[in-house]
Amino acid sequence: MGRPSVLLITKSEKVSQTFESNLRMFFGTNVQIFTAHENLELDSQIVSECDLILVSSHHVLESLPKTFDQARALVARRTVQMAKLEQLMGLAPGTRCLFVSNSMDTAVDAIQLLIRLGFDHLHFIPYVAQPGENRADLERIDVAITHGFRELIPDTIEKLIDLDTRPIDLTTIFDIARLLDLPMEKAHFYTAEFFRDFVRLGRNLANSVNNEKQLNQKLESVFNAVHEGIISIDECGRITVFNEEAEKILKLSAENCIGKSYLDVIPEFKLNQILQSRAGESNQLLEIRNLVLLVSKVPVIVEGHLMGVVVTFQDVTIVQRIEQEIRKKSTSLGLTTKYSFEHIIGVSESINSTKQVAVKLAESDYTVLITGENGTGKEVFAQAIHRHSSRRDGSFVPVNFAGLVENLAESELFGYEEGSFTGAKKGGKMGLFELAHNGTIFLDEIGDAPLSIQATLLRVLQERQVMRVGGNRVIPVNVRVIAATNRNLADMISKGTFREDLYYRLNVLPLNIPNLRERREDLFILIDYFLHDKRKRLHFTPEVKNVLLNYNWPGNIRELQNFMKYLMVIVEGDTVKREHIPERILNCGAFPSHSLDPSARRKAEEREDILHILARHGSLIDYENILSILWDFSKRQERVGRTVICSLLSSPLSESQVRNKLALLNRCGCISIGVKKQGTTITAIGIQVLQKLREEVERLPNQAPSYFSPIR
Ligand SMILES: Nc1ncnc2c1ncn2[C@@H]1O[C@H](COP(=O)(O)OP(=O)(O)OP(=O)(O)O)[C@@H](O)[C@H]1O
């Protein structure tokens, strides 16, 4: 008996080859195989003699000649190559898939199989190309799928998945074996091959499930780490994400919400609108359950398909609290104000009219130039103007040019980028102008700004933008400028030490603060105010009152304040008598009279008078020595303690001597002694006095020349 024979009749050669290799794998050489397909003539002898005719589809069977003996024919049931299915797993639900085949029934058959295998979330459209056909519905196709018929796919479709030719199903193989009475010794190979694909697919799926799990866990921790409520719904409105912050804000548990329709849990969010319109909304205020939320809604669209909506929200009261905390922090940085117009004490005509002018200036946004002697309250006025202006909620950033070291001034004022110089902080640093954005920058002692800085300042004031040191981008700054000085800028312009163009930029709205001599009627009002502030009662004898009224108060209100502190320490009891008054005040007659012109008077008050006082209380060399040390530290923007000063003195003094000298320098306004061991620093007056002292000391014989170098 010869080997049984099988004739394979298929539409295409490719399918015929697949069938042949399927049968060979199962039956080996125990079967004779003949093939016939579209391009091959049917051999009538083979047709009549073969034991079994295996056709690839009903369509092929129907197309055979009427004389054909259908009793020996078997239509192959076909499966898919499992491993190829992986390509379909990544397709989103609702993806429009054009299923391309060479006949409509194979396309429909393949689609039915895919649906049975679980791909029922995809939208399949069977397709067989017709000559000259131009289907409009092909434009909305996302992907074309085929079993080996790539050449039939319309050119307009870019994405393609080829699942390769479909092999013969295992049940058809068993039917053939039964019909031809064939041994099934190699069956295990075929089944092994078949199941190997299953196992591989299963393994890949398990991996991707694991990966998805890990990804989900990561996403969940990200969602829970943010300080915003996050809720996500799918396209049917079911809640899929409900993070910890959402639980906290809405006081709902995620467990009770996930999987439910959002309409049953949080209908107020009105997410159907987003599902319908596919348009997001950002930063909308929503009142819900006694809360005010700032809500943003974003539709999730993947490859053109709406997958759901993500909602993020914050409790507005918390946002406001954070804002308050930031404000508090800026207070601790010294960026807010202490004084408003109510804190400006005085009843005199001059202070009242100055206050009235200042209130008007505060209402505009122009640059203000405040002039006045030391201690008259220029900064107090600057703060009050800021507080009364529309920028009151922004920062008030004071910059003291007398204390600004020239080579650090630019980076202080305009900031720097990371790595712009040795010692530059990581991430760079914001400059004072940037800090003052939307607020006020107070350029104190502007007359002390070095010429190089004056030029940069002028540019910034003109352009209202800064560039950080080492940076290459301009940063726009919206600041109001208030400048102040106790110097005569007009004089400085004529000497070439102050830029005229900068002066006109600053002197838009001038404000002159009267000195204490011009408002003597305020003297005892201020004294009362300072005593009351310290909860202290002091009476002044008529003689003392007279002395105080006749004194010229070169250091103005600051000097008066310090004098009151002095009295509080030295007066035992509550009456201030002549013996309590320091010599410099009693000997006021020794000071230049008020009839001198203002600039000469200032000079005398600030330098000569102080020099006289110092000369009466010890050696000028010692004072020069102390101020030099303080000036050196100030250049490094550091304060220094008494012990360090003692150790650095070139002509030794005891600690108590240094203490007394520091106290006198402090009373004269030359230094500022920090509270609670913060160390001491030199003031602008101190720097001027030091200059004067050096000139004086240089005239003294037998001094080491290097000691008296000019102030740098
Ligand atoms: N009108 C006022 N009422 C109450 N206190 C005042 C008044 N003016 C100034 N002071 C007080 O006097 C001190 C000096 O004020 P401020 O620092 O504003 O003066 P300044 O003119 O800016 O001084 P400088 O020229 O030295 O910078 C401050 O402690 C302030 O509290």
The ligand as a Gaussian input file, in Angstrom:
#p B3LYP/6-31G(d) Opt

LIG

0 1
 N        9.596000     110.777000      63.186000
 C       10.080000     109.756000      63.881000
 N        9.375000     109.251000      64.880000
 C        9.903000     108.279000      65.645000
 N       11.091000     107.717000      65.451000
 C       11.804000     108.155000      64.450000
 C       11.339000     109.183000      63.595000
 N       12.262000     109.408000      62.667000
 C       13.297000     108.580000      62.933000
 N       13.015000     107.818000      63.993000
 C       13.908000     106.844000      64.596000
 O       15.206000     107.339000      64.429000
 C       16.119000     106.331000      64.020000
 C       16.822000     106.763000      62.755000
 O       15.913000     106.728000      61.678000
 P       16.380000     106.342000      60.225000
 O       17.283000     105.195000      60.274000
 O       15.164000     106.254000      59.396000
 O       17.184000     107.626000      59.836000
 P       18.024000     107.923000      58.529000
 O       17.772000     109.327000      58.181000
 O       17.681000     106.888000      57.505000
 O       19.468000     107.736000      59.040000
 P       20.849000     107.553000      58.203000
 O       21.035000     108.783000      57.400000
 O       21.874000     107.372000      59.247000
 O       20.618000     106.315000      57.379000
 C       15.313000     105.088000      63.851000
 O       15.579000     104.242000      64.948000
 C       13.884000     105.524000      63.896000
 O       13.123000     104.589000      64.613000

